[in-house]
Amino acid sequence: MKTITLYDVARVAGVSYQTVSRVINQAAHVSPRTREKVQAAMQELHYVPNRGAQQLAGKATRALGLLTTDLALHAPSQIASAVKRRAGEVGFSVLISMVESHDREACFNALQELQAQRVDALLVNVPLEREDAQALAAASPVPILFLDVGRDAEVNSLVFDAEQGARLGVEHLLTLGHRQIALLAGPQSSVSARARLAGWQHALQQAAVQPVSVAYGDWSAASGYEKAHLLLSEKPYPDALLVANDQMALGALRACAEKGIRVPGQLSVVGYDDTTDSAWFTPPLTTIRQRFKEAGRMSVDWLIAQEGSVPAQSQTCLEVELIARSSSAERQPESLQDDDLAHCLQELATRIARRSREL
């Protein structure tokens, strides 16, 4: 049996699905005639929002909706945790919808599901292009705040300063004497990944330094491992590696260990995010700290402050900071460039071992 959606109700009632959502959420700016048409269509189609027909008459609890990317990734999971903690402190529950793809349709469907559960406000922690974010904001009948959009998006947003973070990482490596710097960026489809990469490239250009190579991962440790193997196998060998998140940096550190590359003796590695595990990597990871707890607190407080009003557009940019640990150090005379023979022998041994396992 086909599941009835807001779109089906909207089609039968002859209104937009945003109007149906407003009726379900009991928004004030809906005419009585329109409200009756939508309610009649819902009855005809036997449509019931997720939390039960009785909740059409009144809310049982106050709730925030969180539309998020993959919670298997460390940074989104820490933001979700911070949001839930702060929401609980002020008497709100948090309903989470996780999207696997970041296209407009997937986000609209997730938004519809959260609205059907009659949330009071929405947080969106999904990397969205300017047009997609603005379309999503226009479709929301409740206050909505975006945590992963570009600075040019005309929506309410609270984001970290990617330009500052990228510059801090580059300046740290340059101060340590590194000039052969490779870049391991996030996916090209991600707004935040592109912002970090652009920030690195601009800071390097300002110092008249060209990156020796660039690769793109998908934020996961596995992709960091795979791409680091490629970056560290091509000449000119880097003496430092900038990584767009700590999870990929973890994979990169494993690749270095397998190749016999000493970190930071032969290669400095700088991550991005400062997730809770980063201080426990081997070696402890130098990284760019984004204060996820602060972002969670501020975002919840902002949404609650908008209750019952039409918010003026608000764009907040949070500062980040460099956390220097043991994965970066001054460039040593014995760089990868000076150790070509040992590097090649290590590569050969690794290939032979893999071939033996396959046989």
N, C-alpha and C positions, 0 to 999 in steps of 0.2 A: 504493500500500500504506500502510495506517495506521501511523503511528509509535507504538510502544509507549512508554508513560510509566510513571512511578512509580505513578500512580493505577490503571492497569491491573494492575500487579503486586499492589498492595494489595487490589484487588477479588478477584483469583483466590486470593490467600493468606488472605483474610478478616481482614486487619489494616488499621490506618491507614497512610496514606502516610508519616507521620512514622516509623513503625516500619520500613517498607521503607528509608527513608533511613538510619536508624540501622544497619541490617544492612549496607548498602552501605558506610557509613563506619566499619564495624567497631567501633561503640560497645560498651562493656563491658556495659551494663545491658540486654541482650536475652537471653531464655532460649534454651537450645539448641533446644528444640522450635519456638519461634517463628522462630528463625534458619533452621531446616531448611525450614519451610513457605515462607518468603520465597524462599529459594534454589531450592526446587522450582518455585515459580511463575515465577521468572525464567528457569529452564531451559525450562519449558513454553512461555513466550511468546517465547523467544529474545531476552530483554532484556539488553542490554549497556550499561553506563555509558559516557559519552563518551570516556573515556581508554583504553578497550579492556578486553577480558575478563581479560587477564593482570593488570590492576591490582586485580582483586577479591582477589587473594591478598596483595598488599602494595603500599605506596606507593612510587613512584619518587622523588618530591620532596615537600617541604613547601610548602603553598600556602595563601594567603589568598584568599577570595572577596570581590570588591567589587561590590555592587549599587548602581548609580548612575543618576542622571538624565542628561539629554542632555549629552554631552561637547562639543557644539558651543558650549555656554555656558562662559564663561571660568572662573567659580568652581569648578564641578564638575571641569573638566579640570585645574585647578591642584591640587585636593585629590587627584585620582587620581594625578597626577604625584608629589606628595609621599608618598603611600602607597607607590607602586612604588619610589621611591628608598629609603625607610627599610626596606621589606621586603627589598630586594636587599642592603642593608647587613648584615642579620641572617640571610641565607641562605634567604629565602622568595621564591617566585614569587607573582605576583598574577594571578588570573583575573577578568576583568571581564565583568559582564553589565549592559547598558544597557537601561533600560525607557523606553518612549515615554509610557506612561500611568502614573499613580501610584495606581491602584486596587489593592485587595487581591489580586484574581485575577492581575493582571500581575506583582505582586511575588512571589506564591507560586510562579508558574511559573518566574520567574527564580531564585528560591531553590532550587527543585527542580533546575534545570540545574546550578547551582553545586555543590549537594550531590552530584549524580551524578558530578561530577569530583573528589569526595572531598577537599574543602578542609578545612583544619584549623580555620579560624575565619572569621567573616563580618563585613564592614563594610557598613553600609547607609547610603548618602548619597542618600536619596530623601525628600522631604517627606511624612510619614505622620501621619495622625490617631492619636490615643492608642490607640483600639481596634485599628486595623490594625497598629500597631507591636507591641502586646502579643501579638496573634495570631501575628505573624511570629516573634517571640521564642520563643513557646511551641512553635512547629513546628521550631525549629532544634535539632539534636542536638549542635551545636558552639557554642562561645562566639560571641556576636553583639553588636555594638556599633553604635548608631545615631548618625548625625551630623546629622540634620535632623528632630527631633521637638520637641514642646512640653515644657515643664518638668514638666507633670503626667503624662507618660507613664511608667508603671512598668516601665521597661526600662533596660538599661545604655546610657548616652548620653554623648556628648561634643559639646557645642554651644557656639556663640558667644553672648554676652550681647546679645540683640537690644534689650532695654530700654535698656541702657547706650548702645549704638550710636545708637539713635533719639534719645535725650536729647542726646548730644553734637552731633549734626547740628542739632537745633533750637536748642540753646544757642548754637552758633556763629553762626547766622543772626540770632538775637535780639541778640547782642552787637554785631553789625555794623549794627544799626538796622533790620533788616527786620521788617515786620509783615504784609505782603501775601504770604503764603507758600502756594504750591500744592504738592500732594502727588501724586507719580506712583508708585503702589504696584505691587507684583507681583501675580500672579494670586490671586484670592480663594480658590482651592482649595489654596493653598500655606500650610502652617503657618508657615514662616519669614516669608513675605510679610505674613501677618496680624499676626504679632508685631511686625514693624517698623512697620507702619501704626498699630497700637495704641499703640506706644511714641511715635511722633510725635504722635498725637492727645492722649495723656496729657500729654506735655511742653508742648504748646501750650496745653492747658487750664489747666495750672498757671500759665502766664504770662498767662492771660486773653486769648489770641489764638485766633481761629477761622481754620482754613484757608480760603482763598478758593475753592478747588476741589480735587476729588480725581478721579483717573483711575486705571485699572488696565491694566497691560501684561502681557506674557507672558514677561518677562525678556529678550527679544531687543532688539537695537538697532533693528530695524524697528518694533517696537511702541512703543519709546521715541520714535522719530521721529513716528509717527502720533499718539500721545496728546499729545505736546508741542505739536503743531500745534493740537490742540483746546484744550488748556489756555491757550495763548497767544493764542487768538482770541476768548475770552469775557471780558466785563467782570464784575467788576473785574479788571484785568490784574495779575498777580503781580509782585512785585519780587524774588522768590526761589523756587527750585524744589528740593524734596527728592525724590530719585530712589532707588528701592529696590535698584538695583544699577548697577554702572558701565556695563554693556553698554547698558541703556536710556538711561543718561545720555549715552552717545556719540550715540545717535540724537537725543536732545533737543538736543544741541549743534548737530547738523546742521540741525535745524528752526529753531533760533535764527538760524543763519547765513543760511538761506534767507529768513527774515522780516526780516533786517536788524536784529535785536536784538543789541546788544553785550553780551557776557559777559566780565567782570562789570559793565560800565558801567551797563547797564540791568537786568540780571538776574543774580543769583548762582545758581549750580548746585552742589549737593552730592550726590555719589553714595554708593555703599555697596559695599564689598568690598575696594577697592584691589587690583585685578588688575594683572598685570605691565605692561599697556599703558596704565594710567590716567595715569601721569606724562607720557605722550607724546600725550595728547589736545590739541586746540587749542580753548581754552587748557588747560594741565595741570589735571587734575581734583582739586578738593577732595573728599575722600571719607572713609569710615570703614574703617579697615584691620582686616581679619580675617587673622590669621597662619596661613595655610594650611599652611605648612611645619611649624609647630609642631603643628597639629592632626593632620597626617599622621603625624608622629613619635610623638606621644602615643598615638594610636589603635592603631598597629601594636604599640607596646611594651605597651600594656594587654592586647591580645589574646594576645600571646605569653606574657605573665605568667600567663594563665588556663589554659594548656595542662595537661591532666590533672586539672583541679579544677572544682568547681562554683562559679562566681564569685558573691560577694555583690554585691547590686545597687549599681552605681556610676553616679553622675550628676555629670559635671564640666562646669562653665560657664567658658569662656575669656573673658577681658577683651578688649575692642577699643579702638581709639584713633582720634582724629581726625587726619587728615593734611591740613593746610591748604596748598592750592596756589593757582593763579591764577584759578580759576573762581568764586571768591567774594571779595567786597570790601565795604567800607562802602557803605550805601545812598547813592546820589547824588541830588541834587535833581532831576536829569533822569531821572525814572522813566518806566516805560511809561505811567503815568497822565497824565503831562505831555506825552506825545508822541503823542497819539491821532491827529492828522492824518497825521503821517509813517507811523504804523503802518497806517492805513487805505490810504494811497497805496501802501505796500509790498505790502499784501495784494492790492490791485487789480492792480498790475503782475504779481504772481505768477500770479493767475488768468488774466490776458490772455495771458501767456506759455504757460501750460498749454493754454489753448484754441487758441492758434495751432499748437501742436505736434499737437493732435488733428485739426486740419483738413487 
